[in-house]
Amino acid sequence: KALELDEKGEFPREIIRKIADLGLIGIVIPTEYGGSPMGHLARMISIEEISRACASFGLFLQATPLGLWTLLHFGTGEQKEKYIPPVVRGEKIMCMAVTEASGGSDPLSIMTKARVRDDEYVINGSKCFITNGSVADICVFIARTGEGSNGLSTFIVEKGTEGFEAGQREKHAGLRAMEVSELIFKDCRIPKANLVGKEGDGLKASLATISEIGRTGCTGVALGVAEASYEAALKFAKERTLYGKPIAELQAVQFMLADMAMEIEAAKWLAYYTAWLLDSGKSGKEIQKEIAMAKAYSSEVARRTAVKAIQIHGAYGTLPEFHIMRYLRDALETIAAGGTSEIMRVIIGREITK
C-alpha cells in the first residue's frame, strides 16, 4: 500500500495496529509496561526494514517512542502505568512536542509557557512539525516554567483537553502517510500531576530522548530508504537492455551501483555500532558524536542513492509506479528530521575538539 498511501496522504491506523501486534512500538520498553525489550539494535533494524517498504511507517516508529522513552526515564510510576501500555499495544497514539517556530535544534528558544494557577498549570503557546500531532491521543511536550536552561519542564496533555488542539497539517514533500502538524495551546489547563519529573528537568529529558531515540530512529529510516533505492536500481539495471545488453554491464552504471553499495554498507556499520553502544549501556550524552555521525551520514547517503537510482532508471525514475521519486522525497525529509546535517556537524566538531 506504500504508493497508495503516499499519493492519498492518509494516516493508516489499521496498519499501525499490526505494527503494534508485532511488538515493534515497544521494542525498547520493559515487559512490565507491555514492551518487547529487544534493544536499540533490534529497533534500528526494524525501522530500517519497514522503511525499505514505506518510510512513513519508519517515521512512526521513530517518533512514537520519543514520548514513551521520556515517560519511562522521567515519569512517575502512575504515569508509566497509565500511558505507556496502551500506546505499546497500538490502542492509543502518542507524540512528543518540542519543536517551535523559533527552532527545533535549540530547545532554549522554546516560548510555550506553563504557569501555575491554583492546583493547575496553564499552558499557552504552539508547536510545529510534530509527527503524529493531529492524530495523537497523548502528547508529551516541553514548556517554559522559568528562565534559562533550568526553566524548561515536561508535561502530558491528552486529546480533548480544553484549550489544546491540532493546527494545520503540514504538506511535506515526503513521508506523506504520516501526520505532521502544529499543536496549539490556548489557556490549556492541566493538573499538576501531569508534570513529568521535576520542574526544570525538561532540557535534560528532551536532549536525552532526541539523541537516543529521535536521531537513531531517523538513521534507521534513512538506511531503509537508501536500501530500497539501491535494490530498485540494481534490479532495473539487470533487466533494462541498451545496445543489446543489460545496462548493468555498462561501467558507468556499475560505478554508480558500486558507490551506492559501499556507502550503504558504511552507513549501516555506523548505525549498528551506535545502536550497539546504547545497548551496551552508553547514554546518548556519552556518544553524541557517534549518533550525529550515523544520522548525518545515513541521511546524506539516502539522498545520494536515490538520485543515482533516478539516473539509472532514466525517465522511468520519474514515474510514480517505479517508486524512486517517493524514495527521493522521503530521503530529503530525513536530512532535516532530528536535526540537519549542519547541526550534526556542529555536534561532531564540538565533540572531537574538546
Sequence and secondary structure as in RCSB ss.txt:
>XXXX:A:sequence
KALELDEKGEFPREIIRKIADLGLIGIVIPTEYGGSPMGHLARMISIEEISRACASFGLFLQATPLGLWTLLHFG
TGEQKEKYIPPVVRGEKIMCMAVTEASGGSDPLSIMTKARVRDDEYVINGSKCFITNGSVADICVFIARTGEGSN
GLSTFIVEKGTEGFEAGQREKHAGLRAMEVSELIFKDCRIPKANLVGKEGDGLKASLATISEIGRTGCTGVALGV
AEASYEAALKFAKERTLYGKPIAELQAVQFMLADMAMEIEAAKWLAYYTAWLLDSGKSGKEIQKEIAMAKAYSSE
VARRTAVKAIQIHGAYGTLPEFHIMRYLRDALETIAAGGTSEIMRVIIGREITK
>XXXX:A:secstr
 HHHHHHHT   HHHHHHHHHTT TTTTS GGGT     HHHHHHHHHHHHHH HHHHHHHHHHHHHHHHHHHHS
 HHHHHHHHHHHHTTSS EEEE  BTTBSS GGG   EEEEETTEEEEEEEEEEEETTTT SEEEEEEESSSGGG
SEEEEEEETT TTEEEEEE   SS TTS EEEEEEEEEEEEGGGEESSTT HHHHHHHHIIIIIIHHHHHHHHHH
HHHHHHHHHHHHHH EETTEEGGGSHHHHHHHHHHHHHHHHHHHHHHHHHHHHHTT  TTTTHHHHHHHHHHHHH
HHHHHHHHHHHHHGGGGGSGGG HHHHHHHHHHHHHTTS HHHHHHHHHHHHT 
